[in-house]
Amino acid sequence: MTLKLAALTMIGLSAQPVAFAQKTEADPWSQADEVWGAEQMKPARQQVLRHHGDTTATYFQAERFELQSFDDEEVLLLDGNAWTGGDINKLWFKTELEYLPEEGEFEEAELQALWSRAISPYWDFQAGVRQDFEPESRTHIVAGFQGLAPYLFETDAAAFLSTEGDLTARVEAEYELLLTQRLILQPRIEAGFSAQDIPELETGAGLTGIDAGLRLRYEIRRTFAPYIGIEWQESFSDTAEMIEARGGETGKAAVIFGVRAWY
Amino acid sequence: MFNRRHFLGAALGGGTVLGASGLLPAWARTATDGNLGLPTLTGTNFDLDIGEFPVRIDGRTAMAVGVNGTLPAPLIRFREGDEITLNVKNRLKSETSIHWHGLLVPFYMDGVPGVSFPGIPAGETFQYKFAVPQSGTYWYHSHSGLQEQLGHYGPMIIDPAGADPVSYDREYVLVLSDWSFEHPHRIFDKLKKSAETYSFNNRTLGDFAEDAAQQGLGDALGDRAMWGNMRMSPRDIADVTGATYTYLINGHSTADNWNAVFRPGERVRLRIINASAMSIFNFRIPGLPMSVVASDGLNVRPVETDEFQIGVAETYDVVVRPEAARAFALVAESIDRSGQAVATLGPRPGMRAEAPVMRAVPTLTMKDMGMAHGEHGMSDMDRSDSTMSGMDHSGHDMSGMDHSGHKMNGMAHEGHSMSRKPDPMSGDGAMMAHNHKTGPGVANTAMMPVSRLDEPGTGLEDVGHRVLTYADLRALEPNRDTRPPERELQIHLTSNMHRYMWSFNGVKFSEVTESIRLNEGERVRFNLVNDTMMPHPIHLHGMFFEVENGGGEHRPRKHTVIVKPGEKVAFDVSSEHVGDWAFHCHLLYHMHAGMMNVVSVIPGEAGPHAKPHHEPPENDHDMGHNQTHEGHH
């Protein structure tokens, strides 16, 4: 305060920034209390403050709900998000489910529960836990960043440390190219990394795989958009070697039909 | 049992639903010959019932919230200086309120729950009583929840106690508004989840091809790269648009065609009120020049123009003199050109004027980013993760910004670059100091805001006819207070459109712990700096302010002023009305998101009527940085 007052003295009457958020015990204003009574005004004052800026929302999104049709199999994928909270803090859930309709079982199933905090205009820091149900039951702690990178790339980058001590990471980026106001072409790339070999998961150290997709959606409403697309999935380095050793495919492509929706 | 009473009730109910005109006050009904826009409620005693009722808009039925079952609410008309009483009965299940927009009422009659009174609880009646020393065109609306969006707004006319300096043969009130069949809370919810929900004027691949053909591929790519790098869209002009709105004139969509009639040669006074929740309008009557005679209720020296932009909550009175016996279109076009409302001014009732074709969607420029000066280079602006960091790469040609030219190295973000002597024009081209809070809620800071009072507003730069600007306005009466300001305040309009966060100085209303404090009688200059890319109609309750537009002792006195993107606007307040006054952006969802504060005028030693036990305030030149509030409990 002393410093501030000194500064004020020096610059005299020139424009002052208005310090709205000074810490004070007193009510921010209270002149109507004398007219209508403090007991009536206090709750109304709290409400008007809360109502203008401190509201919360709850969001559900099926970012990718799609059937991936490969040469030899079909996969039903749900990549979903849900969050609840305010501008700065949110409780955020992410799920990724890969279901094999022909076999009637899940190939992959995971759920993340994260605390998401806005740390800058375009970035959230997220931390929490991830539980895998398939192919192996496994628990991880998660830390990552999600946001909008320059040039409008939607980005999600997270590191996972499992209870087995394995460190992995995932980076996703999406871009939206407006062909028209409603017809939107979306390139999407996802890369997986591992710090070590995890043989039981057919994962090798280094870059494990890349999924690259191109989806063309039509936003009938902003909240509901069916799409078609193609997806290419490739495994790399040690991961690819492990898959090859088993006689599996290290690269495959799919045609996609899906829906993107949110509420 | 189907008795006669039930039958009548059902018939009346059905009639109400089907006949839109039955819901309208007489003055807003489809005009018949001789309709002079007579008000329905006049006198000194008014009974207003707030409730839910059905409306029919564009052939669709919906429920509105409003006053006395009409959309818009009835015209309330009384005489300057009369002591009036308004009994407001709340028939809703939730709290309501009425704010008398632009009226100089005692602050505890101003109608803002939590600021000036406790609000009107469900089922209760509140009595407003006041006399105001003013005349002209005003309006009233709810200040509770998002009720304004649902229809809770209506016009007011205060007739002058003496002679009216404006002469006219006939008058109409035109209440411009925006209607949505979506619930306002759902609209806000969607904006929080995806701020682009209602944007359907974005630049597409086709636009890119067009630009590349016109400007060359390199320039078109560079332009996309620049906006992409800033993570902004140059088509972010309105965030709730015609995608959900039906635009209305006196409760009528274009299809519902509200009618006004005239006899050729008559002088017709139009009292135009923008009662929208979110829509700034461009108003024009193609083929008919307008003489602007009042702004925000107060008379101005007549200015002839062909079009003007009217911010939410502003009012303009114009006089037109149609000579030709043909139908003229009264056109209220949304600023982003996503829709318009057209009504008819014709020699006979029932005519339909031809609606003009919507003009091209405007595209914002660097000037709207508060970076107007093409001759300046911008380099080494280290503001981490604000959009300006995007400007920090040499080699990119940004819309003619010459990076080899003047460099602005090491910009100081402390201290004050503003001129000590109040003069808004001197700020032009100067780097703006930003001492306010930043963080997730502030995506952009206008580095070089300029005065844009002599500009007509977004999209009206090259329309090929005259457009009113704020620089054109001169108060008819000389300003009563011509003292130079003793003190200046700098208030930044801040946002992160991506997160749909809106605030003053980076602080949402919900985070405010201290109001903006003025001493009674103190002459204070407000410098509003728009750090966002949207125009904001900023409204101060309880006091008119003189907009510093170079008008000397005839500066226009207003209650609401649009601050354009990248603009710095200055106005002076005389702090003559003691009390706590709401101060906010009148775009409803911006206010709801936090772009609001309270201006407290602290009584001087004489003591005001409302505060008999008040103690004299300390002199408070530093905006109350260290002031306590003990004196005001």
Interface residues (C-beta under 8 A of the other chain):
Chain A: M1 K4 L5 L8 I11 G12 L13 S14 A15 Q16 P17 V18 A19 F20 A21 Q22 K23 T24 A26 D27 P28 W29 S30 Q31 A32 D33 E34 V35 W36 A38 Q40 M41 P43 A44 R45 Q46 Q47 V48 L49 R50 H51 H52 G53 D54 T55 A57 Y59 D87 I88 A118 I119 S120 P121 Y122 W123 L148 P150 Y151 L152 L177 L178 L179 T180 Q181 R182 R222 T223 W262
Chain B: F107 Y108 V112 P113 G114 V115 S116 F117 P118 G119 G145 F188 D189 K190 K192 K193 S194 E196 T197 Y198 F200 N201 N202 R203 T204 L205 G206 A225 G228 N229 M230 R231 S384 D385 S386 T387 G390 G415 H416 M418 S419 R420 A433 N435 H436 K437 G439 P440 G441 V442 A443 E486 R487 E488 L489 Q490 I491 N496 H498 R499 M501 S503 F504 N505 V507 K508 F509 S510 E511 V512 T513 E514 S515 I516 N527 V578 G579 D580 M591 H592 A593 G594 M596 N597 V598 S600 A610 K611 H613 H621 D622 M623 G624 H625 N626 T628 H629 E630 H632 H633
